[in-house]
Amino acid sequence: MIAIEMRFLIGKYHATPWGRQVNEGAVEWPPAPWRILRALIAVWRHKFPDVSEDQVRRLMQKLSALPAYRLPVYSSGHTRHFMPAANDNKTKIFDTFFSISKLDPIIVCWPQVELSPDERELFEQLAAAMNYFGRAESWVEASVTETVPDSFNAVKLDENGVGESQELVRLLAPSNEESYVAGRFQMVKKLKQQKLDENRRKAEKQNKPTDKLKLSPKEIAAIEQSLPETMFDALQVETDQLRKAGWNRPPASEWVDYVCDIELPRPNHATRRIQRKQLPTIARFAIAGAVRPRLTEALAIGERSRMYVMGCSKKQNGGNCSETFSGKTVDGTPQGIGARTHAHSHFLAESLGINSNGRITHLSVYVPAGIDSRDEAALSRFTHMHGSDGHDLQVVPLGIGMPEDFGGLDERKGLSPMLGSSRTWVSRTPFVPTDHLRIRDREKRDPILHEEAIQRELECLIRKELERRPWLAQLAESISIERISHTNLGGKEVSWLDFRRERQKGGGRRSTTHGYGFRLTFDREIQGPIILGYGAHFGLGIFNAV
C-alpha cells in the first residue's frame, strides 16, 4: 500500500476536466488518476532529466492501478475578470475553483500497490518536487506516505452501486496496457486502410491507375506516430496535440465510474483554532496587465488600490466604508481603527524577481489590527484597477493569512522578502521623514558636521517611527542604522530620487520630499513587514528582509 498527500498552500484547487471548457465553471473532483500520473511525469521531465526513462516507466505502470481517495471538505468559488488576448481583445474569464483548508490534504491511495525501495525513493522525489497540481495557481505541497485513513470517501464503482449519500462521477484513468497495445495494432491497421482509400479516391479523380497504389514510408510513419506505442508514451503527449488530432479523450485512457460521499467529514482543528485567536493581517494579490507600472510608482498604486478597496467596502457595507481601510470614523475624522498607531490598512506594492524588470508584480494589504470577515468579503470584490494612463490592471487574489504564510527570501517561488524574517533589513522604497531634521547653523556650514548631523537626525527619526508602531516599539533601541543610496530593480541600481515621493491626493505629515534608504540591523530576528515614514500606508518606507 502506498499513498500521496497533497496540501494546497493557498487553499485553492483549480483543474478543468478533460473535454470541458474553462468558462463552463467545472472543476475536476476528485483529481483524475490520469492527471496525477501526468503531473508526476511533468516533474520528471522538468526537474530530474538524469533519471532514466525505464525507472519512471516502471513506476507509472504500477501507479496506473485505480486509486482510492480520502477527500477533505471543500467549497466552490469563482472569480470573473478580463484577460488580454490576441489583437488587443479582452476575454472575460470565469475562473472556478474549490477552496480547501491548507491543513486538510487530499489523500490518494493505491491499496494493492507495493513499490521497491528504488521505486519508492523515486516516487518521493517526484512528489516532493511538485510545485503545483492542476493549474499553475494551485500551489501544492505533496509527500508520499504509508499512513492512510481507515476508510475512503471516493472509490471505484462496484456491484453495490451508488448509495443514497453518494454521487456518481467519471474520472479519466489509464487503460489496461495489454489491451491498449492490442487495440493500437488494429487502430493503426484501420488508419492505414483509410489513408490508402483516400489516396485511391484522389487518384481516380485525376484518372490515374490505382491497382499498384501504396502508402509512402512518410505516410506510414505519420500514422504510426499519431498513436503512442504504450500507455507511458501516451501520458507524455501534450494536450494541444491531442485536441489538434481530434481525440475525444487521450489514447491509452478510459472513463472510469467512481462514487463519492456527498457528506464529507468535517476536519477536527479545534487545537489549531484555540492556538490561533489572532485575525489574519495580510491579504495578498498578484498584479497583471498589458503594461504594469514600475515600483517607482508604488505610492500612486498604493493610493489607487486604497480607493478601489474603499469602494468595494462601501458596496459590501451598504454605503459605509470600513474603518479598517479608511482609518477614519463614519464622520470622516481620523480616529478610526489604529489611526494614531498605524494599525489600519497599508497598501504595499512589490516587484519580485529579476525578470519583472522592476515592474510591480504583487500587492499586499497589511492590516496590523486584523482583517475580519466583513473586510475579507470586501477584499474579495477587489479584482481590478483602472489606470489614469489608460492601462488597466487586473488584481488576482492569492490568499489571506499572516506574514509568515507568504514571507521568504526566494522570490522565484513568489515569496515576499517584505514579509520575511531576518535580523537585517534594507530599504526597498524610499523613507520620507515625517519630522524635520534639526540641523544647527554651525553644522550646516561644515560639510563633515552637516553629514554627521543628518545621520544623527535620521537615526533619531527611524527610532521614533518604530516607537509609533506598538508591534515594533520594543526594537527602537536595539538597532544599528546604516544609510544606503539605492535599490535594485530588474538588475539596475535605482536612486531614491527616481521614486514618486508625494501623494497625489490627501495630506499626511511630511517634512521634506527627499527620500533616504537604510540598512537596519536588529539584535534578533524580526518578522516583517517593516514600513516607516511618510506614505507608509501607501507603499513608501518599505524594508525587505535580507
C-alpha positions in Angstrom: 0.0 0.0 0.0 1.3 3.4 -0.9 -0.3 6.9 -0.9 0.4 10.5 -1.7 -0.8 13.5 0.3 -1.4 16.9 -1.4 -2.0 20.1 0.6 -2.9 23.3 -1.3 -0.8 26.1 0.1 -3.2 29.0 -0.7 -6.3 26.9 -0.1 -7.4 26.8 -3.7 -7.6 23.9 -6.3 -8.0 24.8 -10.0 -8.4 22.0 -12.5 -10.6 21.8 -15.6 -11.9 18.3 -16.5 -10.9 16.8 -19.9 -13.3 17.8 -22.6 -14.7 20.8 -20.8 -14.0 24.4 -21.5 -12.5 26.7 -18.8 -15.5 29.1 -18.8 -18.0 26.3 -18.1 -17.2 26.6 -14.4 -16.5 22.8 -14.0 -13.8 21.6 -11.6 -12.4 18.1 -11.8 -13.1 16.4 -8.4 -11.6 14.2 -7.2 -8.4 14.7 -9.2 -8.4 12.1 -12.0 -5.8 9.3 -12.0 -4.7 10.4 -15.5 -3.9 13.9 -14.2 -1.9 12.6 -11.2 0.3 10.5 -13.4 0.8 13.3 -15.9 1.8 15.6 -13.1 4.5 13.2 -11.9 5.8 12.8 -15.4 6.0 16.5 -15.9 8.1 16.9 -12.7 10.4 14.2 -14.0 10.8 15.9 -17.4 11.5 19.3 -15.9 13.5 18.6 -12.8 15.0 15.1 -13.0 16.4 14.6 -16.5 19.1 12.4 -15.2 16.6 9.7 -14.0 16.2 7.1 -16.7 13.0 6.6 -18.6 12.9 2.9 -17.6 12.8 3.8 -13.9 9.9 6.2 -14.5 8.1 3.8 -16.8 8.1 1.0 -14.2 6.8 3.4 -11.5 4.0 4.6 -13.8 3.0 1.1 -14.7 2.4 0.3 -11.0 0.6 3.6 -10.3 -1.7 3.0 -13.3 -3.8 0.9 -10.9 -7.0 2.7 -9.9 -6.6 4.6 -6.6 -9.0 5.3 -3.8 -9.4 8.8 -2.3 -9.8 10.4 1.1 -11.2 13.8 0.2 -11.4 16.8 2.6 -14.3 19.1 3.0 -14.4 21.9 0.3 -16.5 24.7 -1.0 -16.7 26.2 -4.5 -15.9 29.7 -5.5 -15.1 31.7 -8.6 -13.6 35.0 -9.9 -14.6 36.9 -13.1 -12.0 39.0 -14.8 -10.8 40.1 -18.2 -7.6 38.7 -19.7 -5.7 40.2 -22.7 -5.9 38.1 -25.8 -4.7 38.4 -29.4 -5.2 41.7 -31.3 -5.6 43.6 -28.0 -9.0 41.9 -27.4 -10.1 41.3 -23.8 -11.6 37.9 -23.0 -13.8 37.6 -19.9 -12.7 34.6 -17.8 -15.0 32.7 -15.5 -12.4 31.1 -13.2 -13.9 28.4 -10.9 -12.0 26.7 -8.1 -12.5 24.7 -4.9 -11.5 26.2 -1.6 -9.8 23.6 0.7 -8.2 24.2 4.1 -4.4 24.3 3.9 -4.5 21.9 6.9 -6.5 19.2 5.1 -4.8 17.1 2.5 -6.2 15.1 -0.4 -5.0 11.5 0.2 -4.7 9.4 -3.0 -4.0 5.7 -2.1 -3.1 2.7 -4.2 -4.1 -0.1 -1.7 -2.8 -3.0 -3.8 0.4 -1.4 -5.0 3.8 -2.4 -3.5 6.9 -0.4 -4.5 10.5 -1.5 -4.4 12.9 0.7 -2.3 14.2 2.4 -5.5 10.7 3.0 -6.9 9.5 4.4 -3.6 12.6 6.7 -3.4 11.8 8.0 -7.0 8.1 8.5 -6.1 9.1 10.5 -3.0 11.5 12.7 -5.1 8.8 13.4 -7.7 6.1 14.2 -5.2 8.4 16.5 -3.1 9.4 18.5 -6.2 5.8 19.1 -7.3 5.1 22.8 -7.0 1.5 22.9 -8.3 -1.2 20.5 -9.2 -3.9 21.2 -11.8 -3.5 24.7 -13.0 -0.4 26.8 -12.1 -2.4 28.8 -9.5 -2.9 25.6 -7.4 0.3 25.6 -5.3 0.7 22.3 -3.7 2.9 20.5 -1.1 3.0 16.8 -1.8 4.5 13.9 0.0 4.5 10.1 -0.1 3.1 8.3 2.9 2.1 4.8 4.1 -0.1 6.2 6.9 -3.6 6.1 5.3 -7.1 6.6 6.7 -9.3 3.7 7.8 -11.8 4.4 5.1 -12.1 6.3 1.8 -14.9 8.5 0.6 -14.3 8.2 -3.2 -13.8 4.8 -4.6 -14.4 2.9 -7.9 -18.0 1.9 -8.5 -18.6 -1.7 -7.7 -21.5 -4.1 -7.5 -23.0 -2.2 -4.6 -24.0 0.6 -6.9 -24.5 4.3 -5.8 -25.7 4.7 -2.3 -28.2 7.3 -1.1 -25.4 9.5 0.4 -23.2 9.2 -2.7 -22.9 10.6 -6.1 -21.5 9.2 -9.4 -18.6 10.9 -11.1 -16.5 9.9 -14.1 -12.7 10.2 -14.0 -10.1 9.8 -16.7 -7.8 6.9 -15.9 -5.1 4.9 -17.7 -6.5 1.9 -19.6 -5.0 -1.6 -19.4 -1.6 -1.7 -21.1 -2.0 -5.0 -22.9 -5.5 -4.2 -24.2 -4.2 -0.8 -25.4 -1.3 -2.4 -27.3 -3.6 -4.9 -29.0 -6.1 -2.2 -29.8 -3.4 0.0 -31.2 -2.4 -2.6 -33.7 -5.9 -2.8 -35.0 -6.3 1.0 -35.0 -3.0 1.5 -37.0 -4.2 -1.1 -39.5 -7.5 0.7 -39.8 -5.9 4.1 -40.2 -3.6 2.8 -42.9 -6.5 1.4 -44.9 -8.4 4.7 -44.5 -5.4 6.6 -45.8 -5.0 4.2 -48.7 -8.7 4.5 -49.7 -8.4 8.3 -49.5 -5.4 8.2 -51.9 -7.2 5.9 -54.3 -10.2 8.3 -54.4 -7.9 11.2 -55.3 -6.1 9.1 -57.9 -9.5 8.2 -59.5 -10.5 11.8 -59.7 -7.2 12.5 -61.6 -7.7 9.5 -63.9 -4.6 7.8 -62.5 -4.1 4.0 -62.0 -4.9 2.7 -58.5 -4.1 -1.0 -58.7 -0.5 -0.6 -57.6 -1.1 2.3 -55.2 0.7 2.0 -51.8 1.3 4.2 -48.8 4.6 6.0 -48.8 7.1 5.5 -45.9 6.4 9.1 -44.8 2.6 8.4 -44.6 3.1 5.2 -42.7 5.5 6.9 -40.2 2.9 9.7 -39.7 0.2 7.2 -38.9 2.5 5.3 -36.5 3.5 8.5 -34.7 -0.1 9.6 -34.3 -0.7 6.7 -31.9 1.6 6.4 -29.0 3.1 2.9 -28.7 2.4 2.5 -24.9 0.4 4.0 -22.1 3.6 5.6 -20.8 4.2 7.3 -24.2 0.5 8.5 -24.3 0.9 10.1 -20.9 3.6 12.4 -22.3 1.7 13.7 -25.3 0.8 17.4 -25.0 -2.9 18.2 -24.6 -2.8 20.7 -27.5 -1.5 17.9 -29.8 -4.3 15.5 -28.8 -7.0 18.1 -29.4 -5.5 19.1 -32.7 -5.5 15.4 -33.8 -9.2 15.3 -32.9 -9.1 12.9 -29.9 -12.2 13.0 -27.7 -10.1 11.5 -25.0 -6.3 10.8 -24.8 -5.1 7.5 -26.2 -4.5 4.7 -23.6 -7.1 6.2 -21.4 -10.6 5.3 -20.4 -13.5 6.8 -18.4 -14.0 5.1 -15.0 -17.0 5.5 -12.8 -16.3 6.5 -9.1 -18.7 7.0 -6.3 -18.1 9.9 -3.8 -19.7 10.6 -0.5 -21.8 13.7 -0.6 -21.4 14.5 3.1 -17.7 14.8 3.7 -16.4 14.6 7.3 -15.7 18.0 9.0 -12.0 18.4 9.9 -11.0 18.5 13.6 -8.9 21.6 14.0 -10.0 22.5 17.5 -6.5 22.7 18.8 -5.3 24.8 16.0 -8.2 27.3 16.3 -7.5 27.7 20.0 -3.9 28.4 19.4 -4.6 31.0 16.7 -7.0 33.6 18.1 -5.5 36.4 16.1 -7.2 37.6 12.9 -5.2 37.4 9.7 -3.3 40.6 8.8 -2.3 40.1 5.2 -4.4 39.9 2.0 -2.1 39.2 -0.9 -2.7 39.8 -4.6 -0.9 39.3 -7.9 -0.9 42.2 -10.4 -1.4 41.6 -14.2 -1.9 43.9 -17.1 -0.7 44.8 -20.5 1.7 47.4 -19.0 2.4 47.2 -15.3 3.9 50.3 -13.6 7.4 50.2 -12.2 8.0 50.0 -8.5 9.0 53.7 -8.6 5.2 54.3 -8.8 4.5 52.3 -5.6 3.0 55.4 -3.9 0.5 56.1 -6.7 -0.5 52.4 -6.9 -1.0 52.3 -3.1 -3.3 55.3 -3.3 -5.2 53.9 -6.2 -5.7 50.5 -4.6 -6.9 52.1 -1.4 -9.5 54.0 -3.4 -10.8 50.8 -5.0 -10.8 48.8 -1.8 -12.7 51.5 0.0 -15.3 51.4 -2.9 -15.6 47.6 -2.5 -16.1 48.1 1.2 -18.9 50.6 0.7 -20.6 48.2 -1.7 -20.2 45.4 0.9 -21.5 47.5 3.8 -24.4 49.4 2.3 -22.5 52.6 1.6 -20.3 52.8 4.7 -16.6 52.2 4.3 -14.9 50.0 7.0 -12.6 51.9 9.4 -10.0 49.2 8.6 -9.4 50.7 5.2 -10.2 54.4 5.7 -8.5 54.8 9.2 -11.4 57.2 9.9 -14.7 57.2 11.7 -18.0 57.4 9.8 -18.0 61.2 10.0 -14.6 61.4 8.4 -12.4 62.2 11.4 -9.0 60.4 11.5 -9.9 58.5 14.7 -10.7 55.1 13.2 -9.1 51.7 13.8 -5.4 52.4 14.7 -5.4 55.8 13.2 -2.7 57.0 15.7 -0.9 53.7 16.0 -0.8 52.8 12.3 -2.9 49.7 12.9 -5.2 50.3 10.0 -4.6 49.2 6.4 -1.3 49.6 4.4 -1.3 49.1 0.6 2.1 47.8 -0.3 3.3 47.2 -3.9 6.2 44.8 -4.7 8.4 43.9 -7.6 9.6 40.3 -7.2 12.3 38.6 -9.4 14.8 40.0 -11.8 12.6 39.0 -14.7 10.0 41.5 -13.6 12.2 44.3 -14.9 11.4 46.4 -11.9 7.6 46.3 -12.6 5.1 45.8 -9.9 4.1 42.1 -9.6 2.3 41.9 -6.3 0.2 43.9 -3.9 -0.3 43.2 -0.2 -2.9 44.8 2.0 -1.5 44.7 5.5 -3.8 45.4 8.5 -2.0 45.1 11.9 -5.3 45.3 13.7 -6.5 42.2 11.8 -8.9 41.5 8.9 -12.3 40.4 10.0 -14.9 38.6 7.9 -16.6 41.7 6.6 -13.3 43.2 5.5 -12.3 39.9 3.9 -15.6 39.9 1.9 -14.8 43.5 0.7 -11.3 42.5 -0.4 -12.8 39.6 -2.4 -14.6 42.2 -4.6 -11.2 43.8 -5.4 -10.5 42.5 -8.9 -9.2 45.4 -11.0 -7.9 48.9 -11.1 -8.4 51.4 -13.9 -5.3 53.4 -14.8 -5.1 57.1 -15.4 -2.6 56.3 -18.2 -5.1 54.1 -20.0 -3.5 50.8 -18.8 -5.9 48.8 -16.6 -4.5 46.4 -14.0 -6.0 43.0 -13.1 -5.9 42.1 -9.4 -5.7 38.3 -8.7 -6.3 37.2 -5.1 -3.6 34.8 -3.9 -4.7 34.3 -0.3 -5.3 35.8 3.1 -3.3 34.9 6.2 -0.3 36.0 8.4 3.0 37.4 7.1 4.8 34.1 7.8 2.3 32.4 5.3 3.7 34.5 2.4 7.1 35.7 3.5 10.5 34.3 2.5 13.7 35.2 0.6 13.2 33.0 -2.5 11.4 35.4 -4.9 11.4 32.8 -7.7 8.8 30.9 -5.6 6.7 34.1 -5.2 7.8 34.5 -1.6 7.9 38.1 -0.3 11.1 39.5 1.4 8.9 42.3 2.7 7.0 39.7 4.7 10.1 37.6 5.6 12.0 37.2 8.8 15.6 38.4 9.4 17.9 40.4 11.6 18.9 42.6 8.7 16.5 44.7 6.7 17.2 47.1 3.7 15.1 49.8 2.2 13.0 48.8 -0.9 11.2 52.1 -1.3 12.4 55.4 0.0 11.9 56.6 3.6 10.5 60.1 3.6 10.8 61.8 7.1 7.6 62.9 8.8 9.5 65.2 11.2 12.1 67.9 10.5 15.8 67.2 10.7 17.1 69.6 13.4 20.4 70.8 11.9 22.2 73.6 13.8 23.6 76.6 11.8 27.2 75.7 12.5 26.6 72.1 11.3 25.1 73.5 8.1 28.3 75.4 7.4 30.7 72.5 7.8 30.2 69.6 5.2 31.5 67.0 7.6 29.4 68.1 10.6 26.4 68.5 8.3 26.6 64.9 7.1 27.1 63.7 10.7 24.1 65.7 11.8 21.9 64.3 9.0 22.9 60.7 10.1 22.2 61.5 13.7 18.7 63.0 12.9 17.7 60.3 10.6 18.6 57.6 13.2 16.5 59.5 15.7 13.6 59.6 13.2 13.9 55.9 12.4 13.7 55.1 16.2 10.8 57.5 16.6 8.9 55.8 13.7 9.4 52.4 15.3 8.1 53.6 18.6 4.9 54.9 16.9 4.1 51.3 16.0 3.3 49.2 19.1 4.4 45.9 17.4 7.8 47.4 16.7 8.3 49.8 19.6 10.5 47.4 21.7 13.0 47.3 18.8 13.8 51.0 18.7 16.9 50.8 21.0 18.3 47.5 19.8 19.1 48.6 16.3 22.1 49.8 14.2 21.4 52.0 11.2 23.4 52.5 8.0 22.4 54.7 5.1 22.3 53.2 1.5 21.9 55.2 -1.7 19.7 53.0 -4.0 17.7 49.8 -4.5 18.0 47.2 -7.4 15.1 47.0 -9.9 15.4 44.5 -12.7 19.2 44.2 -12.3 19.7 48.0 -12.3 20.6 50.4 -9.5 17.7 52.9 -8.9 18.2 56.1 -6.8 15.6 57.1 -4.3 15.1 60.3 -6.3 13.6 58.2 -9.1 10.6 57.2 -6.9 7.4 59.2 -6.6 7.6 60.6 -3.1 4.5 62.9 -2.8 0.9 61.8 -2.7 -1.5 62.8 -5.4 -4.4 63.4 -3.0 -4.8 63.8 0.7 -2.4 65.1 3.2 0.0 63.3 5.6 2.7 64.6 7.8 5.9 65.2 5.9 8.9 67.4 6.5 10.6 67.1 3.1 10.2 65.3 -0.2 13.8 64.0 0.0 14.0 60.2 0.2 16.5 58.1 2.1 17.4 54.4 2.3 18.8 52.4 5.2 20.2 49.0 6.3 18.7 48.2 9.7 20.3 45.5 11.8 18.5 44.3 14.9 19.8 42.2 17.8 17.4 39.4 17.0 15.4 38.0 14.1 12.3 40.2 13.2 9.2 39.1 11.4 8.1 41.7 8.7 6.7 43.8 7.4 8.6 47.0 8.5 7.1 50.1 6.9 8.1 53.6 8.2 7.7 57.3 7.5 5.5 59.4 5.3 3.3 57.5 2.9 3.9 54.2 4.7 0.3 53.3 4.3 0.7 53.6 0.5 4.0 51.9 -0.2 6.8 54.3 0.8 9.3 53.3 3.5 9.1 49.5 2.8 12.0 47.4 4.0 13.0 43.9 2.8 14.4 41.1 4.8 18.0 40.1 3.7 
